[in-house]
Amino acid sequence: MGLFDFLSGSGGSVKKLVAKANNKDSQSVDRWKALEQLRDEGSDEALGGLLRRFSFVYDKTIEDEQEKQWVHDTLVGMGEKIIPAIEKNVLGADSISWQLKVLAHVAEHEKAWGVLEKVIAANNNEYVRDPSKKIQLITFVGEEFHDPRAARALGQYLEDMDETVRFNTVEALLAQKDEEAAREPLLKLLIDEKEESRRIKIRILDGFAEVGWNTHGYKGQVEKVCEAIGRGHSIDGKGRIRKAGAK
């Protein structure tokens, strides 16, 4: 390997650049240089190295945010050619919120779903010690990817062992506003005596009041929940939940 090859980041030096770019104990200026060289190198390995920058938090918050935003903008500027690298990264990474933001910018709807479907399959509702990745995934899908397939796929997380996962799933399903996919699963969770989370039940009641979905088939059971919660929710003549004081 010649001097030019080393300076340009090709060959084995890419690994060195990736290591420098993702060393949280280094000075920010040193990471910047390595990140810029990885951008210029542009290989699959270099793209993977850029994506890895999202995986850790630098102790200086402002500089950490600036580096990540630069990587985000750089990757977005590369367009859809980075989709395979994003897919590989999000399947293995512990933190994926930034990567999903990039995906939203570079992938058209069907290609984005192709990636999300795989990530959802790899992160089902089974117990994990740290559910933060699932929460990031659920939040992104709920807010950024409105699709009946996504809404149906989110339903499994209503049975997750982690209460925060379930709560975020409720939020995501309400954000999707897909009544066919979400109404009945949410009502079943609301009336489930095994669901002990008061905040989840309150959020479902408030959410139904906000989106206007009815309680047909569950009205009597929902009325009992409203009474038990004691927050003044009621059901009108059309079977819709009303918040206290609502007209």
Helices and strands as residue ranges (DSSP letters): H 3-8, H 13-21, H 28-41, H 44-52, G 53-55, H 61-78, G 79-82, H 83-92, H 97-106, H 109-122, H 132-144, H 148-154, G 155-159, H 163-176, H 179-191, H 198-211, H 219-229, E 234-235, E 241-242
